Amino acid sequence: MEKTRKKDSTGKPYSSKPRPPKNKKYENKPSGEREPDSLSSDEKRRQPKSSQDRPRRSREDSSETQAPKPYSSKPRRRTEQVNQPRTERKPRPRIDHKPQEETTPWDISRFWVEPEEGKKRFHDLKIPLELMHAIADLNFKYCTPIQAQILEKALEGKDATGKAQTGTGKTAAFLITAITHLVNNPPSEDPQPGVPRALIIAPTRELVIQIETDSLLLSKYTDLRTIAVFGGMDYRKQKSKLSKDRVDILVATPGRLLDFKSKGDIKLNKVEILVIDEADRMLDMGFIPDVKKIVRSTPPKEQRQTLLLSATLSENVVRLASSWTKDSFGVEIDPEHIAVESVEQKVFLVSSREKYKLLHTILEKEALQRVIIFANRRDETKLLEKNLSRDGISCKLLSGDVDQRQRLRTLDEFKEGKIRVLVATDVASRGLHIDGVSHVINFTLPEDAEDYVHRIGRTGRAGNTGISISFASEDDSFQIPAIEKFIGRKLICIYPEDEILSSWEVEKKEIAPKAKDADSEETNDSENAKKKLPVENINDEILP
């Protein structure tokens, strides 16, 4: 039986032999050219694998075979410059981002200050020219009272014990003393990393940062290097700064300084000048045992210069000063010199329930732009910041509960004017140097009369005037006599006008949502209570 074969569409049977593939490259090829399958392995390797490997045809050959392309509206590429010779590139002018050095050296004649009776000029003191150049940039013309009393003897190398509040210029006094000594007495041998020549101890991180900033400004025309170490920041970064290069001026808090010292990263055997700032504050915070360890690690008091500054000179502070200094002279600046002369003080007698009403009215009606509000406890500051933010007032919190990085960020935003109000505890009352603070508000009176002076000292700085507003209620008005005794003058206490408090009530009623009908009144009240607390609840929360 014959086997039937399949047929194609034309009716012809399929052939058993495979047909050659229909490909243009195999058609009409020369007789001498072999097929790719018959090539040897070496010949196949030498064959071009892609169109990129094939030899390109010249432009003359392609113009003969190809037909001219039709006109296109698209812009043609610029090919006329392909075969042109390359022009030489002109060198770019060098841009130097560093400030250009002055062609002529700075001279004291550029900073002339007229002599004035009763005031001491920095020109009258033996200060190096590099330091005078920095003083001229800061426009310091005349010495403050504490600077005039300390610098004249301290520049001669004598020890000093000073009583002065913040804002009196005491930081510049001991920095000018330290920088002058270091510039006039260069080290006899190469300095080593982590071995400071001047040591400044301060109780708080904010004060350490401020002292470091002032030191950098005053020493910018010298080759002195200032480093600050304090807790709450990255330990490794501070350690790397200490190990990279020498340190001439070291500003530190006691705890972090002892940490570095115990691990051998800091050595205090070469300290020539020791400055202890806010000694009374360190005594209150329990830092004196740490400070004693630090002082014992420095050279004996006969081989160093010591400056001790304190807001108050209690018996304990005087005893410490006598043990750490040699033949020191004393300087005292009365607190009322700063608190009374440069700050206008107001005290409003209000109930605890009316405090927030009065605060909100003062901030809004007078359009205050840079204000610091102080309260005694952390929970009070949290509630104040929460309520002010809810009422549309830009503010930030500054207390011991806030992370150190956030505290520094908050201070920068407040200095730049990005936030209007800074709500703080007494942790911010010392060591903060912020220009342009117009008002300080004591939401609650401090328990210590000395803290009152430190609080209001945040305004009225550098010869400017400021305003201090205090709220005295039935819970803290008994602090007024102690404050008056401390500052040496009577405080004028007044009652706020009824129109001030009533205007705040009217404003709240105008923005309050209205109920649609009587039946839904209870529902709206409950919803409003969830979204926004009523006025009475706000004041109840602020109660201490």
C-alpha positions in Angstrom: 0.0 0.0 0.0 1.5 3.3 -1.1 2.2 5.9 1.4 0.4 9.2 0.7 2.5 12.3 0.8 1.4 15.7 2.0 0.9 18.3 -0.7 1.3 22.1 -0.5 -1.2 24.7 -1.6 -0.3 24.3 -5.3 -1.0 20.6 -5.2 2.6 19.5 -5.5 3.9 17.1 -3.0 6.4 18.3 -0.4 10.0 17.5 -1.1 12.0 15.6 1.5 15.0 17.8 0.8 15.1 21.0 2.8 14.9 24.1 0.7 17.6 26.7 1.1 16.6 29.7 3.1 15.5 32.7 1.2 17.9 35.4 2.3 19.3 38.2 0.3 22.8 37.8 1.5 22.9 34.2 0.1 21.5 35.2 -3.3 23.8 36.2 -6.3 27.0 35.6 -4.3 30.2 35.1 -6.2 31.2 31.6 -7.2 34.4 31.8 -5.3 32.8 32.7 -2.0 32.0 29.9 0.4 29.0 29.6 2.5 29.3 30.5 6.2 28.6 26.9 7.3 31.6 25.7 5.3 34.0 28.1 7.0 36.5 26.9 9.5 36.4 27.9 13.2 39.2 30.4 12.7 37.5 32.0 9.7 34.2 32.2 11.6 36.0 34.0 14.4 37.4 36.6 12.0 34.0 37.3 10.5 32.2 40.5 11.6 29.6 39.7 14.2 27.4 42.8 13.9 26.9 45.8 11.8 29.0 47.9 14.1 32.1 45.7 13.3 31.6 45.9 9.6 33.7 48.4 7.7 31.8 51.6 7.2 31.3 52.9 3.7 32.8 56.3 2.8 30.5 59.3 2.4 31.4 59.5 -1.3 30.3 55.9 -2.0 27.0 56.3 -0.1 26.1 59.4 -2.0 26.3 57.5 -5.3 24.0 54.6 -4.4 21.5 56.3 -2.0 18.7 58.3 -3.3 18.3 61.9 -2.1 16.1 62.2 1.0 13.0 64.2 0.8 12.9 67.6 2.5 12.1 67.5 6.2 10.9 70.4 8.4 12.9 69.1 11.3 16.2 71.0 12.0 19.2 69.3 10.6 22.2 68.6 12.8 25.2 70.9 12.5 27.7 68.8 10.5 29.6 71.5 8.9 31.9 71.8 12.0 32.8 68.2 12.1 35.9 68.4 9.9 36.9 71.9 11.1 40.1 72.2 13.1 39.5 72.3 16.9 40.1 75.8 18.4 42.2 76.1 21.5 40.1 76.5 24.7 40.8 79.5 26.9 41.6 78.7 30.5 38.8 79.5 32.9 39.4 82.2 35.4 40.2 80.8 38.9 37.5 81.5 41.4 38.7 81.7 45.0 35.9 81.4 47.5 38.2 82.4 50.4 38.2 86.1 51.4 41.1 88.0 49.8 43.7 89.1 52.1 44.2 92.8 52.6 47.1 94.1 50.6 48.1 96.5 53.4 48.2 95.3 57.0 45.5 96.5 59.4 46.5 99.5 61.5 44.9 100.8 64.7 44.4 104.2 63.0 41.5 102.6 61.1 39.6 102.2 64.4 39.7 105.5 66.2 37.5 106.1 69.2 37.2 109.5 70.8 38.2 109.6 74.5 35.2 110.1 76.8 35.2 111.0 80.4 34.3 108.2 82.7 34.7 105.5 80.1 37.7 103.3 79.3 38.6 102.6 75.7 40.1 99.3 74.5 42.8 101.5 73.0 43.9 102.4 76.6 44.7 98.7 77.3 47.7 96.7 76.2 45.9 94.5 73.7 47.7 92.8 70.7 47.0 94.3 67.3 45.3 91.1 66.0 42.9 91.2 68.9 42.2 94.9 68.4 41.3 94.1 64.8 38.6 91.7 65.9 37.4 94.1 68.5 37.0 96.7 65.8 35.0 94.3 63.6 32.6 93.8 66.6 32.5 97.6 67.1 33.4 97.4 70.8 34.4 101.0 71.5 34.3 101.3 75.3 34.7 98.8 78.1 31.7 97.8 80.2 32.1 98.3 84.0 33.3 94.8 84.7 35.6 94.8 81.7 37.2 98.1 82.8 37.8 96.7 86.3 39.0 93.3 85.3 41.1 93.8 82.2 43.6 96.3 83.5 44.9 94.0 86.2 44.1 90.6 84.5 46.2 91.6 81.4 49.1 91.8 83.8 48.6 88.1 84.8 46.9 88.6 88.1 44.1 86.3 89.4 40.6 87.7 89.7 37.3 86.9 91.4 34.3 88.7 89.9 30.7 89.1 90.8 28.7 89.9 87.7 25.4 88.9 86.0 25.1 87.7 82.5 24.9 90.5 79.9 27.6 92.6 81.7 30.3 91.7 79.2 32.2 89.3 81.5 32.6 86.7 78.7 34.6 89.2 76.6 36.6 90.2 79.7 38.1 86.7 80.3 38.4 85.9 76.6 40.4 89.0 75.9 42.6 88.2 78.9 43.2 84.6 77.7 43.8 85.5 74.0 46.2 88.3 74.9 48.2 86.0 77.1 48.4 83.2 74.4 49.4 85.7 71.7 52.1 87.4 73.7 53.5 84.1 75.1 53.8 81.6 72.2 54.6 78.0 73.3 58.3 77.0 73.6 57.6 73.6 72.1 55.3 72.2 69.5 51.8 71.8 70.9 50.2 68.4 71.1 46.6 67.4 70.2 44.3 67.4 73.2 46.6 69.6 75.4 45.0 73.0 75.9 46.8 76.1 77.0 43.6 77.9 78.2 40.7 76.0 79.9 37.2 77.6 80.3 34.6 75.6 82.4 30.9 76.5 82.2 27.9 74.7 83.7 25.5 74.4 80.7 25.8 73.4 77.1 24.2 76.6 75.8 26.8 78.7 77.7 29.7 76.6 76.4 28.4 77.1 72.8 28.1 80.8 73.3 31.6 81.2 74.8 33.0 79.2 71.8 31.3 81.5 69.4 32.7 84.6 71.1 36.2 83.1 71.2 36.1 82.4 67.5 35.1 85.9 66.7 37.8 87.5 68.9 40.6 85.2 67.8 39.8 85.1 64.0 43.0 87.1 63.1 45.2 84.9 65.2 46.3 81.3 64.7 44.6 80.1 67.9 42.3 77.2 67.8 39.2 76.9 70.0 37.3 73.7 70.6 34.1 73.1 72.7 33.2 69.8 74.3 29.9 69.2 76.0 27.3 66.5 76.6 24.3 65.7 74.4 26.3 65.6 71.2 28.2 63.0 69.2 31.2 61.8 71.4 33.2 60.6 68.3 33.0 63.8 66.4 34.3 65.8 69.4 37.0 63.2 69.9 38.1 63.5 66.3 38.4 67.3 66.7 40.6 66.8 69.7 42.9 64.3 68.0 43.3 66.1 64.6 45.1 69.2 65.6 46.3 71.3 68.6 43.8 73.0 70.9 44.7 76.4 72.3 41.4 77.3 74.0 39.2 74.5 75.4 35.6 75.3 76.5 33.9 72.5 78.3 31.2 71.3 80.7 32.6 69.4 83.7 31.0 66.0 82.9 32.1 65.7 79.3 35.6 67.1 80.1 36.1 64.4 82.8 35.0 61.7 80.3 37.7 62.8 77.8 40.3 63.2 80.5 39.7 59.7 81.9 40.3 58.1 78.5 43.4 60.1 77.9 42.0 62.3 75.0 42.6 65.5 77.0 45.5 66.4 79.2 45.4 69.4 81.5 49.0 69.5 82.6 49.9 72.4 80.3 47.0 74.8 81.3 48.3 78.3 81.6 44.9 80.1 82.2 41.9 78.6 84.0 38.5 80.3 83.8 35.6 79.1 85.9 32.4 80.8 84.8 29.1 80.7 86.7 30.7 79.2 89.8 27.5 79.6 91.8 25.5 77.8 89.2 27.8 74.9 89.2 27.6 74.8 93.0 23.8 74.6 92.8 23.8 72.0 90.1 26.2 69.7 92.0 29.2 70.1 89.7 31.7 71.3 92.3 33.1 67.8 93.0 33.8 67.4 89.3 35.3 70.9 89.1 37.6 70.1 92.0 38.9 67.0 90.1 39.5 69.2 87.1 41.3 71.9 89.0 43.6 69.3 90.7 44.6 68.0 87.2 45.9 71.5 86.2 49.2 72.9 87.3 49.4 74.5 90.8 47.8 77.9 91.2 51.2 79.5 91.4 52.0 78.3 87.9 48.7 79.4 86.2 46.4 82.4 86.1 42.8 81.8 87.4 39.7 83.8 86.8 36.6 82.9 88.8 33.3 84.6 87.9 29.9 84.2 89.7 26.6 85.9 89.8 26.6 85.7 93.6 29.5 85.4 96.0 28.2 83.1 98.8 30.4 81.8 101.5 30.9 78.5 99.6 31.9 80.4 96.4 34.3 82.6 98.3 35.9 79.6 100.0 36.4 77.9 96.6 37.9 81.1 95.2 40.4 81.4 97.9 41.6 77.8 97.4 41.8 78.0 93.6 43.3 81.5 93.2 46.4 83.3 94.5 46.4 86.9 95.6 43.3 87.6 93.6 41.6 90.9 93.4 37.8 91.2 93.6 35.3 92.9 91.3 31.6 93.4 92.0 28.9 94.6 89.6 25.6 95.2 91.4 22.7 93.3 89.7 20.5 96.4 89.6 23.0 98.0 87.3 21.7 95.7 84.5 18.2 94.9 85.7 17.1 98.5 86.4 19.1 100.5 83.9 18.3 98.7 80.6 15.1 96.8 81.2 11.6 98.3 81.9 9.9 96.0 84.3 6.1 95.5 84.6 4.2 93.2 87.0 0.5 92.3 86.3 -1.6 91.1 89.2 -3.9 88.5 87.7 -5.5 85.3 88.8 -4.2 82.0 87.5 -7.3 81.6 85.3 -6.6 84.9 83.5 -2.9 84.4 82.9 -3.3 82.8 79.4 -5.9 85.3 78.4 -3.5 88.2 79.2 -0.6 86.4 77.6 -2.4 85.8 74.3 -3.7 89.4 74.2 -0.2 90.9 74.8 1.3 88.8 72.0 -1.4 89.6 69.5 -2.4 93.2 70.3 1.1 94.5 70.5 2.3 92.3 67.6 5.5 91.1 69.4 7.9 89.4 67.1 10.8 88.1 69.3 9.7 87.1 72.8 11.0 84.6 75.4 8.3 83.2 77.8 9.6 81.6 81.0 7.8 79.1 83.3 9.1 77.2 86.3 8.2 73.6 85.3 8.5 71.6 82.2 4.9 70.5 82.1 3.9 74.2 82.2 6.1 75.0 79.2 4.7 72.1 77.2 1.1 73.2 77.8 2.0 76.8 76.9 3.7 75.8 73.7 0.8 73.5 72.8 -1.9 76.2 73.4 0.0 79.0 71.6 0.7 76.8 68.6 -3.0 75.9 68.5 -3.9 79.6 68.5 -1.8 80.3 65.5 1.3 81.7 67.2 4.6 80.3 65.9 6.6 79.1 68.9 9.0 76.4 70.0 9.9 74.7 73.3 13.3 74.9 75.0 13.7 72.8 78.1 15.6 69.9 79.5 13.3 67.4 77.8 14.3 68.6 74.3 17.1 66.8 72.6 20.3 68.8 72.3 20.3 68.9 68.5 16.7 70.1 68.5 17.6 72.8 71.1 20.3 74.1 68.8 18.0 74.0 65.8 15.3 75.9 67.8 17.8 78.6 68.9 19.0 79.1 65.3 15.4 79.4 64.1 14.6 81.9 66.8 17.7 84.0 66.0 16.8 84.0 62.3 13.3 85.2 63.1 11.5 82.0 61.8 9.6 81.7 65.1 8.2 84.5 67.2 8.0 83.0 70.7 10.4 80.8 72.6 8.9 79.0 75.6 11.6 78.0 78.0 12.5 76.9 81.5 15.4 78.4 83.5 17.8 76.2 81.5 17.7 79.0 78.9 17.9 81.9 81.3 21.8 81.8 81.4 24.2 81.8 78.6 21.8 82.8 75.8 23.1 85.7 73.8 20.3 86.5 71.3 20.2 90.0 69.8 16.9 91.7 69.3 14.8 90.1 72.1 12.3 92.9 72.8 10.2 91.3 75.6 10.7 88.7 78.3 7.5 87.4 79.9 7.6 85.5 83.2 4.4 83.4 83.0 5.3 82.2 86.5 7.6 84.1 88.9 10.8 82.2 89.6 11.3 80.6 93.0 14.8 82.1 93.3 15.2 85.9 93.0 18.5 85.5 91.2 16.8 83.6 88.4 14.5 86.6 87.9 17.6 88.7 87.1 18.9 86.1 84.7 15.5 85.8 82.9 15.1 89.5 82.3 18.7 89.7 81.3 17.8 88.1 78.0 16.6 91.5 76.8 18.2 94.9 77.1 21.6 93.6 76.1 24.6 95.4 74.5 23.3 98.8 75.4 19.8 98.3 74.1 16.6 98.6 76.1 14.0 95.9 76.7 10.8 95.2 78.5 10.1 92.6 81.1 6.5 91.5 81.9 5.7 89.3 84.9 2.4 87.7 85.9 1.9 87.5 89.7 -1.1 85.3 90.8 -2.2 84.0 94.1 0.2 81.1 93.7 3.5 83.0 93.2 3.0 86.7 94.2 4.8 86.0 97.5 8.1 85.9 95.6 7.9 89.7 94.9 9.5 90.9 98.2 12.5 88.6 97.7 13.0 89.9 94.1 12.7 93.5 95.2 15.3 92.9 97.9 17.7 91.3 95.5 17.5 94.0 92.8 17.4 96.8 95.3 14.3 98.5 94.1 10.5 98.4 94.3 8.5 96.7 91.5 5.4 98.5 90.4 2.5 96.1 90.3 -0.7 96.9 88.4 -3.9 95.3 87.4 -4.6 94.7 83.8 -7.4 96.7 82.3 -10.8 95.0 81.9 -10.8 95.9 78.2 -7.7 93.8 77.6 -9.2 90.6 79.0 -12.7 91.2 77.5 -11.2 91.8 74.0 -9.7 88.3 74.1 -13.1 86.9 75.0 -14.8 88.7 72.1 -12.1 87.4 69.7 -12.6 83.9 70.8 -16.4 84.1 70.4 -16.1 85.5 66.8 -14.0 82.5 65.6 -16.1 79.9 67.5 -18.3 77.7 65.2 -22.0 78.4 65.4 -24.6 75.6 66.0 -27.0 74.8 63.1 -30.0 74.3 65.4 -31.0 73.7 69.0 -31.3 70.0 68.5 -27.7 69.6 67.4 -26.3 72.0 70.1 -25.1 69.1 72.3 -23.5 67.3 69.4 -21.6 70.5 68.3 -20.4 71.1 71.8 -18.9 67.6 72.1 -17.2 67.9 68.7 -15.8 71.3 69.6 -14.5 69.9 72.8 -12.6 67.2 70.9 -11.2 69.6 68.3 -10.5 72.6 70.5 -10.6 73.1 74.2 -12.8 75.9 75.6 -11.3 79.0 77.2 -11.9 77.8 80.7 -10.2 74.5 80.0 -7.2 76.2 78.6 -6.6 78.2 81.7 -7.3 75.2 83.9 -4.5 73.3 82.1 -2.0 76.1 82.6 -2.6 76.1 86.4 0.5 75.0 88.2 
